[in-house]
Amino acid sequence: MAELLYTVQDVSKLLKTNETYVRKLIKKGLLKAMVLGRLKVRASALEEFLAKYEGYDVTDVDNIKKMEIAE
C-alpha cells in the first residue's frame, strides 16, 4: 500500500531539501499539513504542491516567481 502520510523528514527527502525549508512551506500555507502527534503531510497535498508550483522558483517562499530559463 502506498503511503498516505509523510513526516516533515520524509517530505524533505522526497523534495531533496532540508526540514527547515519544508516547515517554511507549511508555515506560509504553500504546503498543506496536519498535526497527528507531529506534523504530517498527505501524499495528495504534496502532489498538489508540486503540480501548482511546477515552473516556478520557490527557493524564497516570500518571493515566488515564474522560472526564467537562460538560453
WOTA-V717686 format. One record per pair of residues at least 4 apart in sequence whose C-alpha atoms are under 8 Angstrom apart, sorted by sequence separation. I is the first residue (numbers start at 1). J is the second residue. D is the distance in Angstrom with one decimal. If there is no record, write none. Layout:
# WOTA-V717686
i: {I	I}
j: {J	J}
d: {D	D}
This chain:
# WOTA-V717686
i: {6	7	8	9	10	11	12	13	17	18	19	20	21	22	23	24	25	26	34	35	36	41	42	43	44	45	46	47	48	49	50	53	60	6	12	13	17	25	26	34	35	41	53	58	59	12	25	26	33	34	58	12	26	33	34	57	58	11	33	56	57	9	12	32	33	56	57	9	12	31	32	56	57	8	11	55	56	33	55	32	8	31	32	8	31	31	30	11	7	8	7	8	7	8	28	6	7	5	6	5	6	25	5	6	24	4	5	4	3	4}
j: {10	11	12	13	14	15	16	17	21	22	23	24	25	26	27	28	29	30	38	39	40	45	46	47	48	49	50	51	52	53	54	57	64	11	17	18	22	30	31	39	40	46	58	63	64	18	31	32	39	40	64	19	33	40	41	64	65	19	41	64	65	18	21	41	42	65	66	19	22	41	42	66	67	19	22	66	67	45	67	45	22	45	46	23	46	49	49	41	38	39	39	40	40	41	61	40	41	40	41	41	42	61	42	43	61	42	43	43	43	44}
d: {5.5	6.3	6.1	6.3	6.3	6.0	5.7	6.4	6.9	6.7	6.2	6.3	6.4	6.4	6.0	6.0	6.3	5.9	8.0	4.5	6.6	6.5	6.5	6.3	6.1	6.2	6.3	6.2	6.0	6.2	5.9	7.9	6.2	6.2	5.0	7.4	7.7	5.1	4.8	5.6	5.9	6.9	7.4	7.5	7.4	5.2	5.4	6.0	6.5	5.4	5.1	5.4	6.4	5.6	6.5	5.8	7.1	7.9	4.6	6.8	5.4	7.8	7.9	6.6	6.9	5.6	6.0	5.8	6.2	8.0	7.9	4.3	5.3	6.0	7.1	6.2	4.8	7.6	5.7	5.9	6.5	6.7	7.8	7.2	6.8	6.0	7.0	7.7	7.8	6.5	6.2	6.5	4.7	7.3	7.4	5.4	6.3	6.0	5.1	5.5	6.2	6.8	4.5	6.8	7.3	5.6	5.7	5.2	7.0	7.7}
